[in-house]
Amino acid sequence: MTRKVADCRKSPSVSGCTLTISGEEEEVVRAAAEHAVSVHEHTDSPELREQIRAFLEDERVPA
C-alpha cells in the first residue's frame, strides 16, 4: 500500500506551520483533521476531511 503525506507547508497558513504527516490514507486524514482543528482552528467536518483527502500526495521513497 502506498503511504500518503499531508504537508502543511503546501497550504497557505498564517502560522507558517511546517508539520508533515505520513502513513496510510485513513491515518493521515484522521491525524491531519485533528491537527487542523487543534492548531489551525478549523471545524472538523466531512467537508474538511474531503479537502484533506484531496490534498494528500503519495509519499516519495528515496532511491
Backbone hydrogen bonds, N-H to C=O, Kabsch-Sander energy under -0.5 kcal/mol:
donor,donor_aa,acceptor,acceptor_aa,energy
4,K,23,G,-3.4
5,V,57,E,-2.6
6,A,21,I,-2.7
8,C,6,A,-0.5
8,C,19,L,-2.8
10,K,7,D,-1.8
11,S,8,C,-1.8
16,G,13,S,-0.5
21,I,6,A,-2.9
23,G,4,K,-1.9
27,E,24,E,-0.6
28,V,24,E,-2.3
29,V,25,E,-2.6
30,R,26,E,-2.2
31,A,27,E,-2.6
32,A,28,V,-3.0
33,A,29,V,-2.2
34,E,30,R,-2.2
35,H,31,A,-2.3
36,A,32,A,-2.8
37,V,33,A,-2.0
38,S,34,E,-2.6
39,V,35,H,-2.9
40,H,35,H,-1.0
41,E,37,V,-0.6
42,H,36,A,-2.3
49,R,45,S,-2.2
50,E,46,P,-2.0
51,Q,47,E,-2.2
52,I,48,L,-2.5
53,R,49,R,-2.4
54,A,50,E,-2.1
55,F,51,Q,-1.2
55,F,52,I,-0.6
56,L,52,I,-1.0
56,L,53,R,-0.6
57,E,5,V,-2.0
59,E,3,R,-2.7
61,V,59,E,-0.5
